[in-house]
């Protein structure tokens, strides 16, 4: 069980990671930089890879995969993979995004994933993402607070509190300035200053409010992007703490595009992880049957945020599995395999939590609500590696301000580290 000092340190480090990672591109780069600073070697996918013992990391756009080859690893050495995702629901800038009308300059955006729309209104927003220069090089950019999606005043819509259904094209475009007056804003010029000489870009809206410890006793942690940077950060620290002489190869696989289906070259439905694991085994002298044996002896821990019981809506939760704040990370179970956990996986997770000295809680959707899914079923189907679904419990998932208990943050870290240590 973590001490209070450890919980505080982990919460502070996590807050720093979220603040530095407004987009998937930033999250992957920050994780890579931390690993390299701790002695990992960054590899180029187009070059030959070493097979010596040590830590390695590869970044592909907004995804990052890192692993540590222990001394004595061979062609059938299995993997322990912690899988997560770097993206979160937001809004992406469309091509030719500037909209000038009624004295305002706005940005034309499209919905990315499933954001909770009301939580995005009347917040100070930044623009952040990746830009590509003419020579093919890439840069990460980030503005300060420049945009706001404005609510209509209640005086002009007396029924707004009876139901809120914004038009996704007309009502969700953020204001970035006034186009009239003595100092009119030229949003196109401002955007060109942000991206510099770039010829193309992938830009998104980002919340600018920093994470904070809240609650009467500071036991709650509020932030955006906890779905799913909680898992990426826990996996990052767990990999750094993994022993260099273990009986398996610990891996962090943080994918992009989970919020939009994972079907991309950087998503869990693509070949990224399969390519990396295959190349690692090939470097260790594995043939096809060796790789099959290694995969079958491996485990994938699909870590993604889950739901705590909402105190105002207890009817939305299963009657006998009701996760509570501070009760430990969640083990997700679903008969339709929207979560992959079965009995062997539950035993594995229980053992990891026991070694870490932390409790865990079951999460099951009520029969009336299908719920979401994770990278777990997708990666398991592609790789054939036994998989178990877990994650930290949140309140207000997909809001710009999600909520978690600090004890659960620390418990997730401890259990993931125990899983990777084996």
C-alpha positions in Angstrom: 0.0 0.0 0.0 1.3 3.5 -0.9 2.2 6.0 1.8 0.7 9.4 1.8 4.0 10.8 0.5 4.0 8.4 -2.4 0.4 9.2 -3.2 1.2 12.9 -3.3 4.2 12.4 -5.4 2.4 10.3 -7.9 -0.5 12.8 -8.1 2.0 15.6 -8.7 3.8 13.7 -11.4 0.6 12.8 -13.1 -0.6 16.4 -13.1 2.7 17.4 -14.8 2.2 14.7 -17.4 -1.4 15.8 -18.2 -0.4 19.4 -18.4 2.4 18.6 -20.8 0.2 16.4 -23.0 -2.7 18.4 -24.5 -2.9 16.0 -27.5 -1.9 12.4 -28.3 1.2 13.6 -30.1 2.4 15.5 -27.0 1.5 12.5 -24.8 3.6 10.1 -26.9 6.5 12.6 -27.1 6.6 13.4 -23.4 6.6 9.6 -22.6 9.4 9.1 -25.0 11.5 11.9 -23.6 11.0 10.5 -20.0 12.1 7.1 -21.1 15.2 8.3 -23.0 16.2 10.4 -20.0 16.0 7.2 -17.9 18.4 5.4 -20.3 16.0 3.9 -23.0 17.1 4.0 -26.6 14.8 5.5 -29.2 14.6 3.4 -32.3 13.8 4.3 -35.9 11.2 1.9 -37.5 12.9 2.1 -40.8 16.3 1.0 -39.4 17.6 -2.3 -38.1 17.0 -2.8 -34.4 19.4 -4.1 -31.8 18.5 -7.2 -29.7 20.8 -6.5 -26.8 19.4 -6.4 -23.3 18.1 -2.9 -22.4 15.2 -0.5 -22.8 13.9 0.7 -26.2 11.2 3.1 -27.3 9.5 3.8 -30.7 7.1 6.7 -31.4 4.7 6.5 -34.3 2.8 9.8 -34.6 0.5 9.9 -31.5 1.4 6.4 -30.3 4.3 5.1 -28.3 5.6 1.6 -27.6 8.5 0.9 -25.2 10.0 -2.3 -23.9 12.8 -3.7 -21.8 14.7 -6.8 -22.9 16.0 -8.6 -19.9 19.4 -10.3 -19.8 19.1 -13.9 -21.0 15.9 -13.3 -23.1 15.5 -15.9 -25.8 13.2 -16.7 -28.8 10.3 -17.9 -26.6 10.5 -15.3 -23.9 6.9 -14.1 -23.3 5.7 -10.5 -23.0 3.8 -8.6 -20.3 2.1 -5.7 -22.1 0.3 -2.8 -20.5 -2.0 -1.4 -23.3 -3.5 2.1 -23.1 -4.4 5.0 -25.4 -3.1 8.6 -25.7 -6.2 10.3 -27.2 -9.2 11.8 -25.5 -12.5 13.3 -26.8 -12.1 16.8 -28.2 -12.6 18.8 -31.4 -10.4 18.8 -34.4 -9.8 21.8 -36.6 -11.2 21.3 -40.2 -9.3 22.5 -43.3 -9.8 26.2 -44.0 -11.1 26.6 -40.4 -11.7 30.3 -40.2 -15.4 31.4 -40.0 -16.1 35.2 -40.0 -19.7 36.2 -39.3 -21.7 38.7 -37.2 -18.5 40.5 -36.0 -16.9 37.3 -34.7 -14.0 35.2 -35.8 -14.6 31.5 -35.1 -12.9 28.2 -35.9 -14.7 25.4 -37.9 -14.1 22.2 -36.0 -15.4 18.6 -36.1 -16.2 16.4 -33.1 -13.4 13.9 -32.2 -14.7 10.9 -30.2 -17.6 11.3 -27.7 -17.1 14.5 -25.7 -19.7 15.6 -23.1 -20.8 18.7 -25.0 -22.0 20.8 -22.1 -18.7 20.6 -20.3 -16.9 22.3 -23.3 -18.9 25.5 -23.2 -17.6 28.7 -21.6 -14.1 27.3 -21.0 -10.8 28.8 -21.9 -9.4 26.6 -24.7 -6.1 26.3 -26.5 -5.2 25.0 -29.9 -2.5 22.3 -30.0 -1.2 19.5 -32.1 1.4 18.5 -34.7 2.5 20.4 -37.8 4.5 19.2 -40.8 7.0 21.3 -42.6 7.9 21.2 -46.3 10.9 18.9 -45.7 8.7 16.4 -43.9 9.9 17.2 -40.4 7.3 17.5 -37.7 6.9 19.9 -34.7 4.5 20.1 -31.8 2.7 23.4 -31.2 0.5 24.7 -28.5 -1.2 28.1 -28.0 -2.3 29.7 -24.8 -6.0 30.2 -24.0 -7.4 31.7 -27.2 -10.8 30.1 -27.8 -14.2 29.7 -26.2 -17.4 27.9 -27.2 -20.1 30.3 -25.9 -23.4 29.4 -24.3 -26.5 31.3 -25.4 -27.7 33.5 -22.5 -30.6 32.1 -20.6 -32.5 35.3 -21.3 -32.6 34.2 -25.0 -33.4 30.5 -24.3 -35.5 30.1 -21.2 -35.8 26.3 -21.8 -32.0 25.7 -21.8 -32.2 24.0 -18.4 -35.0 21.7 -19.6 -32.8 20.1 -22.2 -29.5 20.9 -24.0 -29.0 19.6 -27.5 -26.6 21.8 -29.4 -26.3 21.7 -33.1 -22.9 20.1 -33.7 -22.2 22.4 -36.7 -23.6 25.7 -35.6 -23.2 25.8 -31.9 -19.8 24.1 -31.2 -17.5 26.4 -33.1 -15.2 28.3 -30.7 -14.9 32.1 -30.8 -11.2 33.3 -31.2 -11.8 37.0 -31.5 -13.8 40.0 -32.9 -13.5 40.8 -36.6 -14.7 44.4 -36.3 -13.6 47.4 -34.3 -10.3 49.3 -34.2 -8.1 46.2 -33.6 -9.9 43.4 -35.5 -8.6 39.8 -35.2 -7.5 38.0 -38.3 -7.8 34.3 -37.2 -6.2 33.1 -40.4 -3.1 35.2 -39.7 -3.1 34.1 -36.1 -3.2 30.5 -37.1 -0.3 31.0 -39.6 1.7 32.5 -36.7 1.0 29.4 -34.6 2.1 26.8 -37.2 4.9 28.9 -38.8 6.1 27.6 -42.2 4.1 24.3 -41.8 2.4 22.9 -44.9 0.0 20.7 -43.1 -1.2 20.1 -39.5 -3.3 18.1 -37.1 -4.7 20.6 -34.6 -7.2 20.1 -31.8 -8.9 22.1 -29.1 -7.4 21.6 -25.6 -8.7 22.7 -22.2 -6.3 25.0 -20.4 -7.4 24.6 -16.8 -4.6 22.8 -14.8 -5.2 19.7 -12.8 -6.0 20.2 -9.2 -6.4 18.4 -5.9 -9.9 19.2 -4.6 -12.3 17.9 -2.0 -12.7 18.8 1.7 -9.5 16.8 2.5 -7.7 17.1 -0.9 -8.4 13.4 -1.6 -9.9 14.0 -5.1 -8.1 14.9 -8.3 -9.8 16.9 -11.1 -8.5 17.1 -14.6 -9.3 16.5 -18.2 -7.7 13.6 -20.2 -7.7 11.2 -17.3 -9.4 8.9 -19.8 -6.9 7.6 -20.6 -3.6 9.3 -19.5 -4.1 7.7 -16.1 -3.2 4.4 -17.7 -0.4 5.7 -19.9 1.3 7.3 -16.9 0.9 4.2 -14.7 2.3 2.1 -17.5 5.2 4.5 -18.1 6.2 4.4 -14.4 5.6 0.6 -14.2 8.0 0.0 -17.2 10.6 2.3 -15.7 10.4 0.3 -12.4 10.4 -3.2 -14.1 13.4 -5.4 -13.3 16.1 -5.7 -15.8 16.5 -9.5 -15.2 12.9 -10.7 -15.3 11.6 -13.8 -16.9 9.5 -11.9 -19.5 9.7 -8.7 -21.6 7.7 -5.8 -20.1 6.0 -3.6 -22.7 4.1 -0.3 -22.7 1.9 0.1 -25.7 0.0 3.4 -25.8 -2.1 3.7 -28.9 -3.8 6.6 -30.6 -7.4 6.8 -32.0 -9.1 4.6 -29.4 -11.9 7.2 -29.1 -12.7 6.9 -32.8 -12.5 3.1 -33.2 -8.8 2.2 -33.2 -8.8 1.5 -36.9 -5.6 3.3 -37.9 -1.8 2.7 -38.3 -1.4 4.0 -34.7 -4.5 2.4 -33.3 -4.9 -0.9 -31.5 -6.6 -2.3 -34.7 -3.5 -1.6 -36.7 -0.3 -3.5 -37.0 1.9 -1.3 -34.7 2.2 -3.6 -31.7 2.2 -6.8 -33.7 5.1 -5.4 -35.8 7.1 -4.3 -32.7 6.7 -7.6 -30.8 7.5 -9.6 -33.9 10.7 -7.6 -34.5 11.7 -8.0 -30.9 11.3 -11.8 -31.1 13.0 -12.0 -34.5 16.0 -10.2 -33.0 16.1 -12.8 -30.3 16.2 -15.6 -32.9 12.5 -16.6 -32.9 10.9 -18.5 -35.7 7.2 -18.7 -36.4 6.5 -21.4 -33.9 8.8 -19.7 -31.3 6.7 -16.6 -31.7 3.5 -18.4 -31.3 4.8 -20.0 -28.1 5.9 -16.6 -26.7 2.6 -15.0 -27.5 0.6 -17.8 -25.9 2.6 -17.4 -22.7 2.2 -13.6 -22.7 -0.4 -11.4 -21.1 -1.9 -8.1 -22.2 -3.3 -5.8 -19.6 -5.8 -3.5 -21.3 -6.0 -0.5 -19.0 -8.7 2.1 -19.6 -10.7 4.3 -17.3 -14.0 3.0 -16.0 -17.0 4.4 -14.1 -17.5 5.0 -10.4 -21.1 5.0 -9.2 -22.6 8.4 -9.7 -24.3 9.5 -6.5 -27.1 11.3 -8.4 -27.7 8.4 -10.8 -27.2 5.1 -8.9 -29.8 3.4 -11.2 -27.3 3.7 -14.1 -25.1 1.1 -12.4 -25.1 -2.6 -11.8 -27.0 -3.5 -8.6 -24.3 -5.8 -7.1 -21.1 -4.3 -8.6 -20.9 -0.7 -7.5 -17.3 0.8 -7.6 -16.6 3.4 -5.0 -14.0 6.2 -4.9 -10.8 5.0 -3.0 -11.8 1.3 -3.4 -9.0 0.5 -5.8 -8.8 0.1 -9.6 -11.5 -1.7 -11.6 -11.5 -5.2 -13.1 -13.9 -5.0 -16.1 -16.1 -7.9 -17.0 -18.6 -8.2 -19.9 -20.3 -11.3 -21.3 -20.2 -9.9 -24.9 -16.4 -9.5 -24.7 -16.6 -5.7 -24.9 -14.2 -6.3 -22.0 -12.0 -9.3 -22.3 -11.6 -10.4 -18.7 -12.3 -14.1 -17.9 -11.4 -16.2 -14.9 -7.7 -16.7 -15.6 -7.3 -13.0 -16.2 -9.1 -12.2 -13.0 -6.7 -14.5 -11.1 -3.7 -12.8 -12.7 -5.0 -9.3 -11.8 -5.9 -10.3 -8.3 -2.4 -11.7 -7.8 -0.9 -8.4 -9.1 -3.0 -6.3 -6.7 -2.2 -8.6 -3.8 1.6 -8.2 -4.5 1.1 -4.5 -4.7 -1.0 -4.4 -1.5 -4.0 -2.7 -3.1 -7.7 -3.7 -3.3 -9.6 -3.9 -6.6 -13.3 -3.7 -7.6 -15.4 -5.3 -10.2 -17.0 -3.3 -12.9 -19.9 -4.7 -14.9 -22.4 -2.8 -17.1 -26.1 -3.1 -16.1 -28.0 -5.2 -18.6 -30.0 -2.1 -19.8 -26.8 -0.1 -20.8 -24.3 -1.6 -23.3 -21.5 0.7 -22.1 -18.3 1.3 -24.0 -15.3 -0.9 -24.9 -11.6 -0.7 -24.9 -8.5 -1.6 -26.9 -8.6 -5.0 -25.1 -10.9 -7.0 -27.5 -9.3 -5.4 -30.6 -5.7 -6.1 -29.6 -6.6 -9.6 -28.3 -8.3 -10.5 -31.6 -5.3 -9.2 -33.6 -2.5 -10.8 -31.5 -4.0 -13.8 -29.8 -2.5 -12.8 -26.5 -4.6 -13.5 -23.4 -6.0 -10.2 -22.3 -7.6 -8.7 -19.2 -9.4 -5.4 -18.9 -8.8 -3.1 -16.0 -8.6 0.7 -15.2 -9.0 3.4 -12.7 -12.6 4.5 -11.7 -13.7 8.0 -12.7 -16.6 10.3 -12.2 -17.7 12.5 -15.2 -15.8 10.5 -17.9 -15.4 12.3 -21.2 -16.0 15.7 -19.5 -13.4 18.4 -19.7 -13.1 17.9 -15.9 -13.1 14.3 -14.9 -12.7 13.2 -11.2 -10.7 10.5 -9.5 -9.7 9.6 -6.0 -5.9 10.0 -5.4 -5.7 6.6 -3.6 -7.0 5.0 -6.8 -4.4 6.7 -8.9 -1.7 5.3 -6.6 -3.3 1.9 -6.5 -3.4 1.7 -10.3 0.3 2.5 -10.5 1.1 -0.1 -7.9 -0.9 -2.9 -9.5 0.4 -2.1 -13.0 4.0 -2.1 -11.8 3.4 -5.5 -10.1 1.9 -6.9 -13.3 4.9 -5.7 -15.3 7.3 -7.0 -12.7 5.7 -10.5 -12.9 
